[in-house]
Amino acid sequence: MTDTNYKIAYFSAEIGISASLPTYGGGLGVLAGDHIKAAADANLPMCAVTLLYKEGYFRQRVDRDGNQTESYPRFDPDPLLKKLSVKFTLPLRGRNVWINAWKYSHMGLNGHTVPIFLLDTDVDENLPEDREITLRLYSGDKDHRILQEAILGFGGIKLLEMLGINDIEIYHMNEGHSALITLELFRKFKGNREELQKRCHFTTHTPVPAGHDHFSMDRLRGLLDSLIPDNLELPSIINSNRFHMTELGLYFSRSANGVSQLHGIVAQSQFPDFNIGHINNGVYHPYWAGKVFRELFDTYFPGWREDPELLLNIEEIPDDKFLYAHLSQKEFILDYSNSLTQRALSPDILTIGFARRTASYKRASLIFNKLDRLVDIGHGKIQIIFAGKAHPHDEDGKDIIREIVGYSHKLFGKIKVVYLENYNMWLGRLLTSGVDVWLNTPLRPQEASGTSGMKAALNGAPNLSILDGWWAEACHPGENGWGIGDPDNPNNESDADSLYDILEKEVIPVFYNDRKRWSSLMRKSIKTGVKFTAHRMIHEYATQYYHLKI
Ligand SMILES: *Cc1c(COP(=O)(O)O)cnc(C)c1O
């Protein structure tokens, strides 16, 4: 394949490849990175486009009282990224803004490469305000957001043209941030919507309305002006003077999907004018399996990276080796935690992990709903590790961190609770591969997928979660984990009571008194993880939505 012979262009405002590349904030970016890695392994002729955030998301510190502060260390792209010689401008805010492009080459297991092109306005010729457009991820300011999305959308399509990449058959928009590509394609295909629809696919990732960008048409025209085609007719969108990025992407796509069965249904009712199917998210198993499990799998199941189904034979690994691998990984995360917190977490104690962005629907503090009951059940028997960033402008999210750290002080001497700083892919792997149980307590049905639970499952950690997102399908209660609450009647009180009941009657007694059953829960979790790999996901995208002519 020559350097320009790509058929699929994957657009995402964030892409998480590893903790070394600060171009992601959370689950959306990590999923995009896993999608690309699996595409490379599957030899798909794909290239990807995103932005280069030289000051990335941010480095999080959490002080003794749970106050989050942010710093923005500057990223040095060399030698991970190669600067390309192409350079071009887009008219934004009434002046030309220069854009540079960088390339990261992701090589798959058998040598096939998927390039990621990263757009960057931090260029000498630009005014300081323009150099800052791509500097940081999600500043929260609407104008800034529009400018970033314009760089990604209009700039991304322009870049592909400049690179001579002319044979794209599928433009895959990963979430609405990239939907402005449709306006540039609209120009390219001379206003013919059908020509666009043949080529566009859209994936939506959240049922939470605030997760979908929309802007007033006036604001958009004020900033982008000549970039918006004159002959554009978007009935539902323009009439209300509300430019909704998801609706825009859906309007020009022939197909669209949510990211779990339940989310597909929810997304369909959110956007009734369009057809929305679903493909379950998956995680890139060669990355997310912890170090000691990777080595064990190499010994027992050579080829498991190419063919994760080999892990379905997990029973072949004897208990001593299997449990030792988990214990080693548990010690990595406990040592790391102890080196930072002085809370002396012990490898003998049932360790519960919870790590995610502190959005309020994720209800990170649900387990503290009735402190006395938690102490009754868990004193000396459980320890809990938290991690997660609040968006820099999200005061509610920051309150959640303070609240959890507050509980950790209240529970001092009774139940050990730690909050680890700076959740990222590195810490994510350390946590999901090391804890005994993975907890997730979102308010159903707002968690579209919940990929961290898949990472934990792959590492033999049973999930203890609300029946939302992927877990609504994956949970076999008592076999690979437990489902919290009544799915038809979600609320804080009864969900918390259900969580306490399960901890008291199932999780704690089985962990301490029935090692055989615990080992079985772990092995079944790994088998569940096998069904939620990015390997499976990419094959579903390829057969259901990419329809390549090759
Ligand atoms: C996997 C991952 C996520 C997404 O996990 P959810 O369960 O969807 O919240 C977010 N951030 C990081 C760093 C991750 O590794």
The ligand as a Tripos MOL2 file, in Angstrom:
@<TRIPOS>MOLECULE
LIG
   15    15     1     0     0
SMALL
NO_CHARGES

@<TRIPOS>ATOM
      1 C1        -10.5270    3.5650   30.1430 C.3       1 LIG1
      2 C2        -10.3140    4.9630   30.5680 C.ar      1 LIG1
      3 C3        -11.3940    5.8310   30.6870 C.ar      1 LIG1
      4 C4        -12.8120    5.4190   30.3960 C.3       1 LIG1
      5 O1        -13.3450    4.6370   31.4130 O.3       1 LIG1
      6 P1        -14.9130    4.7020   31.7590 P.3       1 LIG1
      7 O2        -15.1770    3.4330   32.4370 O.co2     1 LIG1
      8 O3        -15.6400    4.8280   30.4700 O.co2     1 LIG1
      9 O4        -15.0970    5.8850   32.6370 O.co2     1 LIG1
     10 C5        -11.1470    7.1410   31.0890 C.ar      1 LIG1
     11 N1         -9.9050    7.5680   31.3530 N.ar      1 LIG1
     12 C6         -8.8420    6.7500   31.2570 C.ar      1 LIG1
     13 C7         -7.4910    7.2910   31.5700 C.3       1 LIG1
     14 C8         -9.0070    5.4300   30.8660 C.ar      1 LIG1
     15 O5         -7.9390    4.6260   30.7690 O.3       1 LIG1
@<TRIPOS>BOND
     1     1     2 1
     2     2     3 ar
     3     2    14 ar
     4     3     4 1
     5     3    10 ar
     6     4     5 1
     7     5     6 1
     8     6     7 2
     9     6     8 1
    10     6     9 1
    11    10    11 ar
    12    11    12 ar
    13    12    13 1
    14    12    14 ar
    15    14    15 1
@<TRIPOS>SUBSTRUCTURE
     1 LIG1         1 GROUP 0 **** ****
